[in-house]
C-alpha cells in the first residue's frame, strides 16, 4: 500500500468487513478502480478470508458455552470488584486530602496571628540603625562612620587624603 493510501486503510477495512455506509462504499470502490496497491490489499484480505473459511470450526456444545459464559461472568465480577475496591481507596485518599486541606486552613485562621502590617519606612530605618550601632561581642559596631558635614558623601572624614598628583616626567 502506498504512503498516499494510508488514509484509505481504515475505510478500506470497513468496506471489506461490510461496516461502512453506501456513500463510503461507493467512494472506496472508486478508489479501488484507480489504485492497484489498495486492490492488491483487498485481494489478499479476500484470500485470507477464503482460507479461514476452510477451517470450518465446529460450533461449541452447550456445556462449553456454559463454561465460557461462567468464566466471562467471573472475570467480569472480579473486574467490577477490583474497580470498586480501587474506587474505595481513591475516595478514602480524596477524603483524607480534603481533611488535611481543611485542617491547614483552620489552623491558619485559628492559631496564626492576625494580618501582618508593614512598619513605616522611618521605623524600619530606626530599627536598622539601632541594630547596626549595637556593639557586637566581637568588636565595634558594624556600621561605617558617618561623613562629617562638609565632606564629600563617598569619603568618610577619617579616610586619608588622596595623594597629590606627581608631576609627570617626559
N, C-alpha and C positions, 0 to 999 in steps of 0.2 A: 504494500500500500504506500503510495507516495505521501510525502510530507503534507501536500496541499489537501489530501483526502483524510487526514487525521480528524478533521472536524466532522466528516461524514461518518466516521466509525460508529458512534452511538446510534445515529439514525439508521445506518445500515443494519446494525444488530437488532434494533427494534423492528424494522421491516421484516427481517429474516424470521423473527420469532412471532410475527403477526401482531405486534403490540402497538402499531402506530395508526394514526388516522388515515383516511382515504387521501387527504391532501398531501400528507407527508409521504405516503406510499407512492403517490404519483411523482413527487419530487425525487425520491430515491430511485425509482425506475428510470426517470430521465437522466439522472446522474450515471446510472449503470450503463446506459447506452453509450455514453461518451468517455467512460473511464475503465480501461482494461484492468487496472490494478484492483479496483473495487469488485469488478466482475469476477476476477480470479479468487478474491477473498470469499465472495458469496458462493462460488463453486466449491471451494474447499470446505466451507461450512456445510454445504449440501451433501458432499461425500461423507463427511463425518457423521451427519445425521443418519444417512443410509447405513453406515457401518454400525452405529449404535442400535438401529432398529433390528439388525441381525442377531443381536444378543438375546432379545426377547426374554427378558427375565420373567419368571413366573410370579403371579400375584401372591402376596403373603397370605398365609392361612389365618383364621380368626384368632388362635392363641398368640401368634406372632404380632398381630395388630394390637391385641390387648396388652402384651408386654411393652410394645413401643409406646402406646398411649400412657401406660402406667409410668414408664421411665420419663416420658415427657412431663407428666404432671408432677412427678417427684422432683425433677430438675427445676421445673417452674416454681414449685413450692419452696425449694431450697433457695432459689434466686430471690424470690419475694421475701423470704425470711432474712436472708443476708442483707437485702436492701433495707428492710425495716430496722434491723439491728444497726446498720450504718447510720440511718436517719436518727435513731435514738441517740447515738453517740454525738452526732453533729448538733442535735438540739441541745444536749447537755453542754457541749462546748460553747455554743452560742449563748446559752443562759448564763454560764459562768463568766464569759467575756462581758456580757451586759451587766452582771452584778459587779464585776470589778470596775467597769467604767462608771457605774452609778456611785460606787463606793469612793472612787477617786474624786468625782465631782462633789460628793457630800463632804469629804474630808477637806477639800479646797474651801468650801463655804463655811464649814464649822470650826476648823482648827487653825487655819492660817489667818494672819492679821488682815485687817481691812485693806482698803485700797492704799497703795503706796503713792505718796506725793513727793515730787522732786523739790528739794530746797531751792530757794532763790540763789542766784549765782554768787551774790556777795557773801551769803552764809557758807557756801562751798569754798569760796576763796579764803575766808577767815579760818575755816577748819583746816584747809590745806596749809596755810601759813603756820598755824599752831602746830601742826604735825611736823612740818619741815624744820621749825625752830626749836623743837623739843630736843634736849640733849640726848644723845644715844649712849648706850653703855660702852660703846667702843671709842667714843671720842666726841669731837664738837658736832654741832648741828650739820645737817646735810645741805642746808641752804647756802647758796653763794652769797657773798657780801653784796649789799645793795650799793649802786654807784652813788657817790656824793653829789649833791646838787652842783651843777655847773660842769660836770664831766660828761664826755660823750656816753651814750647809752650802752654801747657794747663793751666798754673798757672800764673795769672797776677802778676805784681810786687807788687801791693798794698795788695795782699792776705796775711794773717798771715802765718807764717812758721808752718809747721806741728809739733806737739809736739814730743819731743824725746820719743823713746820707753822706758817705765819704766821697770826696771829690774823685772823679774818675781820672785815671792816667791814660793818656793816649800817646 
